[in-house]
Each structure stands twice: as structure tokens, then as C-alpha cells.
Amino acid sequence: MELVPLASLLGVVVVELGMVLTPGPNMVYLASRAISQGRRAGLVSLAGVALGFVVYLVAAAAGLSALFVAVPEAYHVVKLLGAAYLAWMAWQILRPGGGSPFEPRELVPHSAARLFGMGLLTNLLNPKIALLYAALIPQFVDPALGATWWQFLQLGTAQIVVGVTINGLIVLTAAALAGYLARHPRVLRAQRFASGTLLGFFAVKMATSRPN
């Protein structure tokens, strides 16, 4: 079985960076828990989020690859859905207003088991991750290279490494980031602009790309 091209891996890494740095359910939950209950609580929650990534990866490798082989039209459907969702996310980021996941919140402390379970549930119900595996990662799968499930595993592993690493850094620095962004709103605006522009670029690229 062949390794996927480096360009495909880098493509997934760039897309994941744009998405993981965009405020969403995972970032809000992890940051709020780390700020209100401490780093350990944030890391336990992150372990649940990581398991959610693995669940999506296994389901995508087993199901989507078979679906795209049996019904090629499904590829075009998920491609357009993914492009539309990326465009919507870009607009949500770039439009005026909107809060920050690093705003301090008073939350009731949770046990380790509940933290893990909520992290898992938050990720499983996260529409960003669902469409990431249903519509974005398949853009980098090339049936001509052989087993699509093997390509899914490689590309999904790259996504998980980036997602867990960045989310881990968010947990470890959440309190410091909250204070820094409160004092430097221009940095927050710059982050929003960069993330929104990157997602908008990929929305256009996905909508106009030709399938492999």
C-alpha cells in the first residue's frame, strides 16, 4: 500500500489549521473548562475530544470510501456541502460582532469522567468535524493510488495530530490567552481575519475543483 502524496498531507494540515483556529464547539468547551477549572480539566476534556476524532476517522475510512466507490455522485454532493459550510464559517468569522471563546466564564466543576464524556460528546456533535471527514478530507483522496480506506487513515491521522496538538496548546495557554486578548483586541481581530480568509479561500477552491 502506497503512502499518500506529501501535497495531500500538507493540504489536510492547512485545512485543519484553518478550522481548529476557528472558534467552534471544541475550542469553546476546552478553553472554558481550562479557564474555569484548570489545565488538568482541560486536558481530560481534550482526551475525550481526541477519541471523537478517532471515531470519525474509523467511520470515514470504513463507510465513506465504500460509498464513493458505489455512488460517485455522492462525492459531488459532499463536496458542495463542504464548500457551502466553509463559506458560511468564513462569513461567521469575518462579519462584525461575535464573542471570543476565551472570555472568562463561571462553570460548575465536573468530575474527570464527565469531563472526558463531555469532550467526546462535544466533538461527536461538532458539525465542523462531521463535514471535515465527510466533505473536506475526501478532496485529498485519489482512487488511482489504491485503497481509499488506507488513504483516509493516513490523512485522518494527520488531521488528528494537528487538531490534538493545537487544542492542547489552547488548553495549556487558555488563561494567559484570555488575559492577553482582552488587552489586545487587535490581535483577536487579526486572528479572525486570517482564519476567515483562509476558510473562504478553501470554500472557493473546493467548489471549483475537479474530482480525482
N, C-alpha and C positions, 0 to 999 in steps of 0.2 A: 504494500500500500504506500502511495506516494504522500509526501508532505505537501501541504498547500503552498502556493507561491508566497514569497515574503510580502509582496504588494497586497495580497488579500489579508494577511495577518495585520499589516500596518493599517489597512483600511478599517478593519474592525476595531483596532485600538483607537484610531482617531474618532470614529463614530461613538465609541463607548466613552471616551474622554469628554466629548461634547455633551453626552447625555448625563453622565454621572456628575458633571459640574453644574448641571441644570437643576434648580430646586424642584424636588418631587417628593413623593411619599417616603422613599427610603432616607433621603437626606434630612427631611423634616423630623422623622422619627428618631434617627440616630443622633442628630445634633441636639434635639430637645432632651433626650434621655441623658446624653453625656453632660449637658449643661446643668440639668436639674438633679441628676442622681450620681454623677461622677463617671470617670473614664471606664471603670470596670463594667458598669451597667451598659455603657455604650458598646463595649467590646462583646459582651454577651449577646446583646441585640444584633450586633454585626454577624455573629456566628449563625444566628437564625436566618439573616439575610443571605449569607453565603450558601446555606443549604437550599434556600429558594432558588438561587442561580443554578445549582446542580440539578434540581428537579426540572427546571425549564430546559436545561441542556439535554438531559436524558429523553424528555418527551419530544423535543425537537428532532434529535438525532433519530429516534425511532419512528416518529409519526410524519413529520414534515417531508423528510426525504422520500418516503413511500408515496405521500400524497402528490408531490410534484411530478414524480415519475408516472403515476396513474392518471393524473389530471393536470396537464401542462397549463391550462387556463387559470388554475388556482395560483400559479406563480404571479401572473399579471395582476390578479385581484389583490394579493397581499402586497405587491409592490406599490400599487396605487394607494392602498390604505396606509402603508407605511409612510409614503411621501406626504399624504394629507396630514397625518398625525405629526410628522416632523414640522411641517409648515405651521400647524396650529400651536405647537410648542414654541416655535420661534416667535410667533406673534405674542403669545402669553408672556414671554420673557421681555420682548422689546417694547411692548405697549407701556404707557405711563402707569404708575402705581404698582401695587403688588408688594407683599411683605417679604421678609427675609427669614429663612429657616433658623437663623442664628439669633433671633430675638429671644431673650430670656423668658422662660415660662415656668410657672409653679405647677409641678406634676406630683401626683401621689406615687411614692416609691413602689416598685414592683419587685417580686421575687425573681431569682435567676431563671427559673423555669418559665415564668410568664414573660420575662424579657426576651428569652430565646423564642418562645412561641409567637410573640407579637412581631418580632423581627422577621420570622418565617412567613407569617400571615401577611404582613405588610408588603413583602416582596412578591408573594404569590398573587396578590390582588393588585399589583402595581401595573397599570396599563402600559407604562414605558417599557417594562421588561417583557411583557407579553408581545408587544409589537416588535421589540428588538429581535426576539427569536423567531417571530412569525414572518416578519417582513424585511428586516434590515440585514441580519446575518445571511439569509439565503441569497442576497445580492452578490455575495462573495463565494458562493458555491458553484463550481463548474463541473457538470456531469461528465465532461470529457476527461476529467482527471481520475475517474473511477468512483469508488464507493462514496456516495454523498454523506452517509452517516459518519464516516471517518473524517470527512472534511468538517462536518458540524462539530464533532468532538474537538478538533483542533482549534477551530475558530471560536467556539464557545469557551474553551479553556482560556484563550487569550482574553476574552471579554471578562471572565470571572477574575482572572489575575488583576486586570486593571480596575475592575469595579471594587473588589475587596480592598485593594491597596489604597485607592483614593478615599473610599469610605472609611477605612481605618485611620487615615491621616485626618479626616474630618472629625472623627471621634476624639482622637488624641489632642486636637487643637481647637475643638469647638468653643471652649470657654474663651480662649485667647482670641479666636477669630471674631466672636461675638463682640468683645470689647473693642477690637481694632476696627471692625466695620462700622460700629457705632460712632467712632471718632473720625472715620474716613469714608464718608458716603460716596465719594467719587470712585473709590476702588470698587465698591459694590456695583456702581453703575457700569464701570468698565467690564467687570466680570459678566454682568447681564448682557452687555452689548456683544462681547466676544462669543458667549455661548449661543445667543440668539442668532447671530450672523452665521456661525458655523452650522447650526442646525438648518437654517434656511438654505444654505448652500447645498447641503446634502439632500434636502427635500427636492430642490430643482434637479439635482444630478440623478436622484433615484427616479423621478417621474419621467425623465427624458432618456434614461439609459436603455440600451438594448439588452435583452436577456442573453446569457451564455448559451 
